[in-house]
Every structure is written in C-alpha cells, then in structure tokens.
Amino acid sequence: MKNSSGQKIPEIKDKELHRITTTTLVYKPDFTYLITKRAPHKKAHPNKWTIPGGGLTVDDYIHTPQSEHGENLWYDVLEKSLKREIREEVGLEIGKPKLLVDLTFIRPDGIPVICFSCYTSYVSGEVRIDLDPEADTTDFAWVTLEEAKKYDLIGGIWDEIRQVDEILKSRKSFPRISHFSF
C-alpha cells in the first residue's frame, strides 16, 4: 500500500483500531520546555528527541469508578493517562493540560496511532528519567525555542514548541495552570 505521496506504508490489519497516545509539552515561566530523548528500543522514532508522553491503556480506567451516567463509561481518561505518563517517564507533577493539536501516523509495525499533543505548566518535582520502568527515556533537557533547534527532534515537535511559545508570549499574564479542552 502507498500513501498519496507514493511512499510505501506498512500493511494495516484492522483499519478501525488505533493506538491512542498523548504527548505533553511541559513549560516553565522562563519559557523553557522539557524535551526527552527516546530509547533505541522504541518502535517509532528511536533515539529521537521529543516531548514526554505515552499510550492509553485499559488499566488507565478499568479499575476506577465509572461515571454516574452509565455502566462501562469513564470520563477524563486522556487527562489521567497523560498525567500518569508524565509521572512515570519524568517524575513531574503538571498543571491541567490544554490540547494543542492532534495527529495520526502509522508505526513501522503497521499500527495506526492517533496522538493528542497537549501543553501544560510545570507544577513540581525534579526530572527523574530513572523512574521509568520501561526505560523509554534516555535523556532530557529544558530548552528555549531557539535551543530546541540544536536537537534531533521528531518531525513536527519544533513547530509544536514554537506554537506554544507564541501562545504563552501572547498572554498578558503567565498562567500556572491551563485547561484541557478539545
């Protein structure tokens, strides 16, 4: 199978199933942003710099209280998953995430991925990549927009940092916590 540009894409076994992921650009008031380096064992973008995040699993909600609105119904699952991923990967507490952009890609193993890329404020903690049980992160840096250009970032990440930098610098006051919205 080929995409609209004529590039070969892996075979997709079930066209209705997608892996759901979130990434989060964590920022500080001095307009620095947390970037992390992916481990060499990662299926997509090994050894590239990115922003922290990870995938939604059934365990993110199945053992939590269900909604009062119905059986087998859970709310705020993406936000809970996102905050869990940030704690696991880098050991930070963060503010309430705000959606920046969504994107889709197909992993080399043929699994389609939808990614909700968010941004939020740093609240507390020291970056600790040694806490990640999967060892998915091998390095980190707090960078400005200009400094981020020096890193081998996954395509599109620098533009996400630029967008957030513009949003934050256009505000009259620098909010500590943002709102999650679609």
Phi, psi and omega in degrees: 000143179235151177276184184294342177268001180086004180278141179289135175239151181297155177294134178257119186284318179230107188287353179261346181264136178226147168279135181253127180229161172229147169233154183220122174274108180271130182237155175246162182301340180273016179061041170251151188230141181276124172240152182227154179258129180285146180289156180294340181276356181293140182292320181249132174057049178298144177064011178266155175272144184207198172244151187298150177171189180174188188264151174281134175236161178302327180296343178291344181220335191300329181257019177252162181300138178281164178294150175289351184270358178164161179286144180056043181225124181231143178249159174060029183293318180297317179296318179296318179297316181300312180296323177298314181299317180296317177298315182292315186283320187229359174073021183255152167261138185232166177284191180281122185290151174237135180291131175261307184200157170243150180212161180229143174211166178246123180292161178302336179272010175087007180269120176288141182235134169250131184238128173261110183263123187239174172219151181197166181276149170290136177249308181196167176104164174251141180298127180225097180280348179284354180278341185291113182295336181271350183054044181280343183243130183250346180197166178210163175202144169264120187229154169277173178302314181293319179297328182299334179298338183280353184257151178278078185278150170301143179308133178094339183293318180299321179294324176295318178298317179299316180299314180293319178303315179295317179300311183294319182287343179275347180280147179288323177236154183266106183287145177279323183231134178258173178252143179275126179207152176244000000 
